[in-house]
Amino acid sequence: MNSVADLWQLVLEKLRQELSETTINTWFDEISDVELKEKNFLIVCPNAFKREMLETMFAGQLKAALRDLFSTDFTLSILAEKESKASADKAEALFSRDDFTFDTFVVGESNKLAHAAARAVADGVGKHRNPLFIYGDSGLGKTHLIYAIYHQFRQRMPNAKIVYIKGDDFLNEFISLVRSGRGDEFRAKYRDADLFLVDDVQFVAGKEQSQNEFFHTFNTLYESGRQIVLTSDRQPSEMTLLDDRLRTRFEWGLMVDVQPPDYETRVAIVKNKAVQRGFVIDDKSADYIARNVTANVRQIEGVVNTINAHRDLYKKNMSDQEIENIVRDAVIKSNEAIPTPDAIISEVSRFFGYDEGILRGPSRNRQVVNARNIAMYLIRNITGLSTIEIGKIFERDHSTAVHSLDQVTARIQSDPSYSQTIKDITLNINYKR
């Protein structure tokens, strides 16, 4: 595939499998522009009537065709020509979080170095910050910073090619395009970026081919002086399945961490999030939320969003007791958000590169059995399900589950590398909660 126009022709071919040629000619023959940016597919049609009909009648089929072609979900945007011309930058707004800027990022002791480094990169100050590697637990602001870099860089260099992708999407897209013989298209997309942003890069680890592709992409960009920014839930040294070549390169530039916010920063975050949503929260309420919601910024934001929704619904401010109830519920939900067995099996399968059906199936391949045993062990330790229930999930009896758990437990005690693998998978499962 040489262009987005070629992609559009492939989409039309997919649609022809379900729609008549008359339908194709009636509704799709006047598409005037097609654009693919990140994971948003934009099409421009001649008028508002056709836009409405496309959105109403064919949006689902368009998204399904894109999913079949790329093995991932896309956001679909349909504009009429007047709307497209009236707002040349409208498409750009669809591809980013407008609220994730440096102006809305609350700086405290826990994140001030990461913030300063991110601003320097966005402003193009100092090549020694390449790559910039930001690490820390989920919900502490890494994604906010990476989007803030995007906005600032775009403002400074309007015509720059900026590529943002999540680590697991990089892996999935690589597998999909290489299998379909479109590896050159994949490489062209990433290797001429002026700014390469990768969120959750830890998910690249563990797959030889994708790591090799990432290695060459990194080298091409680095050697041509292009800026690279990576975020992760852990340091490169803690990624046991990461290729040594990549680990070394991740550590070439500047590594900065983000820690859970302290009390003063949490108060500032509460007030900042409230102002962003158009209301002011009093000192007493901000103090109560900051003292009780301590896990991460995302949890604080959830509380503020709930308070704002209550204000919109009931047209009044909340009482102290109502705010206490919201805070209590948020803390309880955070503690009770235990991953399901299906989620655990999904992550173990992804980690080892198997389809979930293989882990659940009858295969006695040694590697498959090892992955299946680990899945059983993690289900037992994370969810507390009985061995009888675990056996049923894998269509096996109680004794098989017991034997699997014993094998994993024994190997954890005798093999540090194996033990670290269990920890890595557990981190990935918890990160996706």
PyMOL commands that set and color helices and strands:
alter all, ss='L'
color gray80, all
select helices_A, chain A and resi 4-16+21-28+48-70+81-86+90-94+112-122+127-129+142-156+167-179+183-191+201-204+208-223+236-238+244-250+263-276+283-292+297-314+320-336+341-352+356-360+366-383+387-393+398-414+416-431
alter helices_A, ss='H'
color red, helices_A
select strands_A, chain A and resi 33-37+40-45+75-80+132-135+162-166+195-199+227-232+254-257
alter strands_A, ss='S'
color yellow, strands_A
deselect
rebuild
show_as cartoon
